[in-house]
Amino acid sequence: MGKSHLKFISRKQLSEIQSFKYNYGFDSEKDEKDLEDKNYNRLATSFKSYLNRLGKDLEQKSKEKDKSLDVPYDIDYVLFTFQNQFVISDYFEYYYSNLGLEGTAFYDFSRKGLFAIVDWDKFQGFLSDVYNFVKYELEENHELEYARYITYISEFKLLRSHDILKFNLDEIGGIVYLSLMDFSLEQNLMQEILDSLIKYLKEEEIIYLYDDLIDRIELKNISAEQVQKIVRNFDIVESVTCSAFTTVKPGEFRTVKRERGFTIANIDEDLPLVGVIDTGISVDTVLAPLIINDRSFKLAGVGDPLIDRAGRQGIGHGTAVAGLVALGKLNHKNNFSGEVLADAKLLSIKISDQGNGYISEVEVLRMLYDVKEKYPAIRLFTLTTCYGISKTTNEGFSNYTYSLDKFAYETDSLIFISTGNNNNCINENTNYDLTYFNHEHTNLSIPSDSLNNVTVGAAADNLQDGAFMGIASGREFPTLYTRKGYNDLSLLYGRQKNNKHYFKPDVIESGGDIGFYDEVTLDWMDEPALILLTARPELGMMKEVGTSFSTPLVTNLAAKIIKKYPALTNESVKALIINGASLDMIKVPSNVEKLKTRIVGNGFVDITKSLFSNENSVTLILEDSIENEKIKIYPLNFPEYLVKDNLGKKNGVLKVTATLCFKFLPIKNNHLSYNPIHMAFSFFKNQKAEDIMTSESKIKSKLAGLSWSQNGRYVSKPIPYSNTQKISFNINIKDLVNEDKTFKLAIHAKLTKQLLGGIPENYPSVFPFSIVLSIEETIKDNTGKLYEEIQLINNVEILQDIILDTSLEADAELDI
């Protein structure tokens, strides 16, 4: 077995804390392509049509109003598309004070803004400027004047009911969500209209839940006509969505019968507790000793959480997921032979009977908070139910995603979420072609865009030895049914302004593959599928595939990490998983290279690297926090033998892989600043903080090929920030000699100013983080010295198997 990881004693390893100063050296916006439309004649022609459309839309909107309803105010909204990013810190107040427009939401990374017309007299000034601009350009009436900000706008239009409705009313389903406008200034307007809306819901006897934490209303069993009436008359609704979700719908696999059962050898061990948010976990299975006897966590209308009858013949879904969570990869790969050891105990959180339909997001979140209150020690959850509709490219964050990110932040939780499955892949392909992921409908589904949690896609591996029978190019390659990340920043930014860490999924893991039914037909086949537990022991095992099963395998790895290193934070758990994952075996064609991280994330999970160090490869963990606008410096000292011994080569003697993870309190209705915290790290030469912050042209601090992990130079028009960043580099003997065998690990942080109404009151100003870094020898004959030597020259401690007091509540005894 390998060695335990090492943890920095951060207060001792830390060498400096300074106020961070950006060395711009240039206009931070000049390297950005100037998108201002210089063809004003063309722009004026467009504006003329927008003015005409605005007038007609206002008239039509007025006609659609139901005058019999008691609504105190009518508010009109205008959706602006800008030539470039809208600088909230500079222009939010200007639009409000001078144009009578209050910004309520920003989309497309602040290239689109939704504004409420709160002062029509002032808004007439905007219309006059547009009118004068049109006359000036098209009729060459140069005596007219207009404000220059006009040319920064590329389109404007009235928000209409069809813009608000995000689904077809013919497919309304059982639950509908009203997302409400966010007024930071004119809050009284919103409250009075909200009161009248609540009154209407009561009069119509519409069942509703008001989630005041994120300003949305959940409506049950409402008619299409009632939805339309609300949208047309109550002008505080920003969007209307439904909650149709699905788990996996694979093919018609055969059931594999097993005559021999097995027992779990360590049921009395104090194991991490994992919440399985699914279709229930069958207590009439070998998992019974691991299941908490608690039937209280279920959505209204669903059955017993300890019964799982989902799928055909009632073979279940949540039970198979729970089996993977608790028993993991090795037991499944060994067909449960030998001594079966569990890694987790299980809490069933039932949100569906069959794994599809409509769910109450509000009730799901309330239930999760209730779970945390009853079981404070629970840290991990797995969620394999995603919405059936894929996200559009560069779409904003949903309320559901926001709620889960907020939950993870507030409760110190980590949810492992599947990307969702694209089951049409077998009908849209005849072979394994990764260019298929160029299609938008292969994007992931809500809520797998969550940033504080872990998103998992599927690799083709099926946990079976022998010949691989799937269609993928190899076991570690992504499956065609997995879904890719939906963000493509290249469509919005120039080549020099990008964030290579802003992607999903985080990792991929074994999910089973599809197969060739014949030479030109793909289908769900037995041979490349996973063998899983069913909810009906008399039917034995079953064969299935899907991201629903790759996701609990990663949850199992998280449980293993917590079991071995219980004192680590969730951010360290996440960073260990991502840092251990590898892209080395996933070689994709050049025409797919740009899509690679959006399909496979940081690569295929490696359990051994995430869990263990060894004599020639050491993983170190730094847990600390950093204040807003500060930089911290940590020396990283390397052993003497690396420069004294003959290692057989001089370049690339070591490889360093490092991952930063931190959690954040998300910001609603601001696509660009959803994560408002810019945090970046890197490794530098053996210099002081002042030198590292100085221009590279004056003092060369960078190690070859390295820079800050993400760019924070863009202040007024920033790039979106990632809270997960991974870098790697090789170390040459020359570098170690030149820097006296010491590099500096630096990290800095700052809050963006591009927020509606400024930084929220009481928003945190100190940000906890974790950096996991692995150092490994890459020489032909390993020395066996690295692990021990690193300990001696750095302030570290060996992470021991610490037993924490995580006893369960008295009323939640195990059902054995």
WOLINDA-V564686 format. One line per field, one symbol per residue. phi: phi as a letter, one per 20 degrees, with the letter a starting at -180 (. if undefined). burial: + if it has 9 or more other ideal C-beta (glycine too) atoms within 8 Angstrom, else -. A space follows every 10 residues. Layout:
BEGIN
phi->???
burial->???
END
This chain:
BEGIN
phi->.feffdcfeg feffdbccfe ceefmaffdf eegfeffeef ffffffffff ffffffffff fffffefffe dfcdcdcdee ddfbfeegfe dgfffffddm cdfdaccllm eccdceedbf ffffffffff ffffffeedl eeefcbfffg feedabbffd fffffdbfff dfmeccddee fdeedeffff ffffffffff fffelefbcd effclbcedd leefffffff ffddeceebc cdcfcbedcf eefeeeeced ebceecfefe dgecedeaeo cffecffgfe effbdedbfg ndegfeccdf mflmfncfff fffffedmff fffelmemee dedbdcdece daednbocce fffgffffff gfffcgffcd cccddcffef fffmffefff fgffffgfff dldcdedffn ddffgfedcd becffgffff feffdfdfeg efdddcddef gdmcfnfede effafeffef efddfeecff fdcffedbcf eebcffbcbg cncecefbfc cebfdfgeee ecfdecgfen ecdbcqffdf fffffgffff fffecfefff ffgfffffff fcdgededgg fdgfegffed meoefcffff ecdbgdbddd cddbcbegmd ccccfcedff ffdeeeenbd dmfccdcccd cbdbefdfmb gfdgdeeecb badcffcfgg ffeegffece dffgndbgfb edfeefcfef edeccccbad defgffffdl mcddecbcba efdecfmnfg fmfgdccfbc cdcddcfcdf dfemdggffg gfdceccffe feeeedfeff ecffed
burial->--++++++++ --++-+-+-+ -------+-- -+----+--+ --++++++-+ +-++--++-+ +---+---+- +---++++++ +++++++++- ++-+++--++ ++++++++++ ++++++++-- -++-+++-++ ++++++++-- -----+---+ +++--+++++ +--++-+-+- -++-++++++ +++--+--++ -+++-+++++ +----+-++- +--+++++++ -+---+++++ ++++++++-+ ++++++++-+ --+-++---- ---+--+--- ++++++++++ +++-++++++ ++++--+++- -++-++++++ +--+++++++ +++++++++- +++------+ -+++++++++ ++++++++++ +++++-++++ ++-++--+++ +++++++--+ +-++--++++ +++++++++- +-++++++++ +++-++--+- -+-+-++--- -+++++++++ ++++++++++ +++----+-+ ++-+++++++ +++++++++- -+----+++- ++++++++++ ++++++---- -++++--+++ +++++++-++ ++++++++++ ++++++++++ ++++++-+++ ++++++++++ +++--+---- -+--++++++ +++++++-++ ++++++++++ ++++-+++-+ ++++++-++- ++----+--- -+++++++++ ++++-+++++ ++++++++++ +++++-+-+- ++++------ +++--+-+++ ++-+-+++++ +++++++-++ +++-+++-+- ++++++++++ ++++++---- --+---++++ +++++++-+- --+-+++-++ +--+-+--+- -----+-+-- -+-++-
END
